[in-house]
Amino acid sequence: MFDFIMTESQKNLRDEARAFTKWVPRELILDMDAEKVQFPHEYLREAGKRNLLGIRIPREYGGRGLGWVEDGIVAEEVGVASYSLACLWGVGADIVCDAICAFGPDELKQSVVVPLLKGETFAAEGLTEPRGGSDFFGATTYARKDGDDWIINGQKRFIVGAEGADWFLIYAVTDPDAPPHRRMTAFIVPRTEGVETKYLYGLMGVRGGGAGRLILKDVRVPERFALNGVNGGFDVFVRMMIPERLGTAAMTLGSVRPAIEIATRYTSKRKAFGMPIQGFQAVGFKVADAVMLLDAARSMVYSTCLAVDSGRVHPNRVRRMVSQSKKFVTEAAWEIANNAMQVVGGIGYTNVYPLERIVRDIRLAMIWVGTNEIMQLIIQNEWYKEFHKVISKEDVRDVEQDALNASDVEEKVYE
Ligand SMILES: Cc1cc2nc3c(=O)[nH]c(=O)nc-3n(C[C@H](O)[C@H](O)[C@H](O)COP(=O)(O)OP(=O)(O)OC[C@H]3O[C@@H](n4cnc5c(N)ncnc54)[C@H](O)[C@@H]3O)c2cc1C
């Protein structure tokens, strides 16, 4: 967030988050990247102790009861230490707890949300399946009814924190014959008999966060653990798209910020041809573009946070703004990280600086929580809908008529 528009209490919250990020042991970051650590329990415990989990979750369940702007402020600062830690910070407390608080029974708020926000337990979210993540409604994980319970079978993959999770938010088909938006149920599944996780992947970045495969074999779950009721998964999915994508955008700002700082320090000190390389436009302009992109990305994230917090912006417009933020910020971050590496030269490509880790980590941002192609699809759909329903009907100047031959309607051929 821009400091010049923060309130005093937002500044204090930012400083709390900064102090937490400063606490993160260097060894933890290095060991996670080297995959010596598969799940950083101590990180979440410390976040819980500092009451920095669940910024938007009501206070009665252990959260801070604040809004999206504050959530973004903390996510940005949390992202600074490492992308992998930020993913874990967000998935349990920001996504799964939000789903339970919005759609779950009090029993789950007490048994899942309260201990999770203390950092004692963790919850992961499983949408993606081996057969595909973009085609969410084509999921093949299914559940069948058995008395008062549902029996779930299927597989999910690339699940952040699967290795350390005590609970899972799982989408399963419960009515295969229904239209897509009435076909799925979002279940809260405990780590119980039939649940198996495998830490599998040789990830390029975001390592050490327990990302793995989740196998569900005849897993029995009571019907009351179905958020928003049986076949009500679509509404949960739609609501979760905000914390998944806006949260990703905010933490990505923080994760790429150090790349600019490292590049700025380095190019101010490093000399070539008898002068600091900052003085060569080819170098200084890359840093300038990186700073500009970061500020533009930040503007987009926080105007979207304000739109969501206001509750006055139409949900379709919110969907577009959230998708725009996710796409723009993650692509800006990729350019920023690459520009930073470029101006630091060969040493930037080594592990003497953390730039190479930042580049590896940041690459995920354009893929997960919905690829940027899926973001484009949403932006396109929502824009055309909004344009025809709202924008084209607004009482504003019709600039189309301000052309010399605007009245030549026979020249305006559309078919
Ligand atoms: C490290 C990591 C962590 C992750 N964490 C989680 C997690 O915690 N929980 C979870 O559920 N998932 C998680 N994911 C999964 C991630 O969200 C998916 O990988 C992503 O949504 C894409 O799905 P896919 O890999 O199956 O690719 P596919 O869906 O097969 O897509 C492949 C390509 O086709 C394109 N494509 C597909 N359909 C269309 C279309 N209609 N229009 C245009 N282009 C299209 C995609 O954009 C992409 O470029 C994680 C992934 C990684 C790598």
The ligand as an SDF file (V2000), in Angstrom:
LIG
                    3D

 53 58  0  0  0  0  0  0  0  0999 V2000
    3.5060  -24.8020   -7.0940 C   0  0  0  0  0  0  0  0  0  0  0  0
    2.0500  -24.9040   -7.3740 C   0  0  0  0  0  0  0  0  0  0  0  0
    1.1480  -24.7350   -6.3480 C   0  0  0  0  0  0  0  0  0  0  0  0
   -0.2200  -24.8820   -6.5750 C   0  0  0  0  0  0  0  0  0  0  0  0
   -1.0910  -24.8210   -5.5250 N   0  0  0  0  0  0  0  0  0  0  0  0
   -2.3890  -25.2040   -5.7070 C   0  0  0  0  0  0  0  0  0  0  0  0
   -3.2590  -25.3760   -4.5910 C   0  0  0  0  0  0  0  0  0  0  0  0
   -2.8890  -25.1370   -3.4340 O   0  0  0  0  0  0  0  0  0  0  0  0
   -4.5170  -25.8140   -4.8190 N   0  0  0  0  0  0  0  0  0  0  0  0
   -4.9720  -26.0990   -6.0790 C   0  0  0  0  0  0  0  0  0  0  0  0
   -6.1090  -26.4980   -6.2120 O   0  0  0  0  0  0  0  0  0  0  0  0
   -4.1700  -25.9350   -7.1590 N   0  0  0  0  0  0  0  0  0  0  0  0
   -2.8920  -25.5200   -7.0040 C   0  0  0  0  0  0  0  0  0  0  0  0
   -2.0430  -25.3720   -8.0770 N   0  0  0  0  0  0  0  0  0  0  0  0
   -2.5460  -25.6940   -9.4020 C   0  0  0  0  0  0  0  0  0  0  0  0
   -2.6960  -24.5160  -10.3270 C   0  0  0  0  0  0  0  0  0  0  0  0
   -3.7220  -23.6590   -9.8890 O   0  0  0  0  0  0  0  0  0  0  0  0
   -2.9410  -25.0910  -11.7440 C   0  0  0  0  0  0  0  0  0  0  0  0
   -1.7130  -25.6520  -12.1680 O   0  0  0  0  0  0  0  0  0  0  0  0
   -3.4510  -24.0750  -12.7260 C   0  0  0  0  0  0  0  0  0  0  0  0
   -4.7650  -23.6710  -12.4050 O   0  0  0  0  0  0  0  0  0  0  0  0
   -3.4600  -24.6280  -14.1560 C   0  0  0  0  0  0  0  0  0  0  0  0
   -4.0200  -25.9010  -14.2290 O   0  0  0  0  0  0  0  0  0  0  0  0
   -3.2090  -27.0680  -14.9880 P   0  0  0  0  0  0  0  0  0  0  0  0
   -1.8250  -27.0950  -14.4570 O   0  0  0  0  0  0  0  0  0  0  0  0
   -3.9930  -28.3100  -14.9020 O   0  0  0  0  0  0  0  0  0  0  0  0
   -3.1200  -26.5900  -16.4890 O   0  0  0  0  0  0  0  0  0  0  0  0
   -4.2570  -26.7200  -17.6020 P   0  0  0  0  0  0  0  0  0  0  0  0
   -5.5720  -26.3620  -17.0390 O   0  0  0  0  0  0  0  0  0  0  0  0
   -4.1230  -28.0450  -18.2520 O   0  0  0  0  0  0  0  0  0  0  0  0
   -3.8040  -25.5920  -18.6240 O   0  0  0  0  0  0  0  0  0  0  0  0
   -2.6770  -25.7590  -19.4970 C   0  0  0  0  0  0  0  0  0  0  0  0
   -2.5730  -24.5190  -20.3960 C   0  0  0  0  0  0  0  0  0  0  0  0
   -3.7710  -24.3710  -21.1710 O   0  0  0  0  0  0  0  0  0  0  0  0
   -4.3230  -23.0850  -20.9700 C   0  0  0  0  0  0  0  0  0  0  0  0
   -5.7960  -23.1820  -21.0250 N   0  0  0  0  0  0  0  0  0  0  0  0
   -6.5920  -24.1320  -20.4850 C   0  0  0  0  0  0  0  0  0  0  0  0
   -7.8790  -23.8460  -20.7260 N   0  0  0  0  0  0  0  0  0  0  0  0
   -7.9110  -22.6760  -21.4150 C   0  0  0  0  0  0  0  0  0  0  0  0
   -8.9390  -21.8530  -21.9370 C   0  0  0  0  0  0  0  0  0  0  0  0
  -10.2410  -22.1540  -21.7950 N   0  0  0  0  0  0  0  0  0  0  0  0
   -8.5990  -20.7070  -22.5890 N   0  0  0  0  0  0  0  0  0  0  0  0
   -7.2860  -20.3690  -22.7310 C   0  0  0  0  0  0  0  0  0  0  0  0
   -6.2640  -21.1060  -22.2530 N   0  0  0  0  0  0  0  0  0  0  0  0
   -6.5750  -22.2360  -21.5990 C   0  0  0  0  0  0  0  0  0  0  0  0
   -3.8430  -22.6650  -19.5990 C   0  0  0  0  0  0  0  0  0  0  0  0
   -3.8850  -21.2510  -19.4490 O   0  0  0  0  0  0  0  0  0  0  0  0
   -2.4360  -23.2150  -19.5870 C   0  0  0  0  0  0  0  0  0  0  0  0
   -1.5880  -22.3220  -20.2630 O   0  0  0  0  0  0  0  0  0  0  0  0
   -0.6830  -25.1610   -7.8860 C   0  0  0  0  0  0  0  0  0  0  0  0
    0.2400  -25.2850   -8.9430 C   0  0  0  0  0  0  0  0  0  0  0  0
    1.5850  -25.1770   -8.6970 C   0  0  0  0  0  0  0  0  0  0  0  0
    2.5380  -25.3630   -9.8460 C   0  0  0  0  0  0  0  0  0  0  0  0
  1  2  1  0
  2  3  1  0
  2 52  2  0
  3  4  2  0
  4  5  1  0
  4 50  1  0
  5  6  2  0
  6  7  1  0
  6 13  1  0
  7  8  2  0
  7  9  1  0
  9 10  1  0
 10 11  2  0
 10 12  1  0
 12 13  2  0
 13 14  1  0
 14 15  1  0
 14 50  1  0
 15 16  1  0
 16 17  1  0
 16 18  1  0
 18 19  1  0
 18 20  1  0
 20 21  1  0
 20 22  1  0
 22 23  1  0
 23 24  1  0
 24 25  2  0
 24 26  1  0
 24 27  1  0
 27 28  1  0
 28 29  2  0
 28 30  1  0
 28 31  1  0
 31 32  1  0
 32 33  1  0
 33 34  1  0
 33 48  1  0
 34 35  1  0
 35 36  1  0
 35 46  1  0
 36 37  1  0
 36 45  1  0
 37 38  2  0
 38 39  1  0
 39 40  1  0
 39 45  2  0
 40 41  1  0
 40 42  2  0
 42 43  1  0
 43 44  2  0
 44 45  1  0
 46 47  1  0
 46 48  1  0
 48 49  1  0
 50 51  2  0
 51 52  1  0
 52 53  1  0
M  END
$$$$
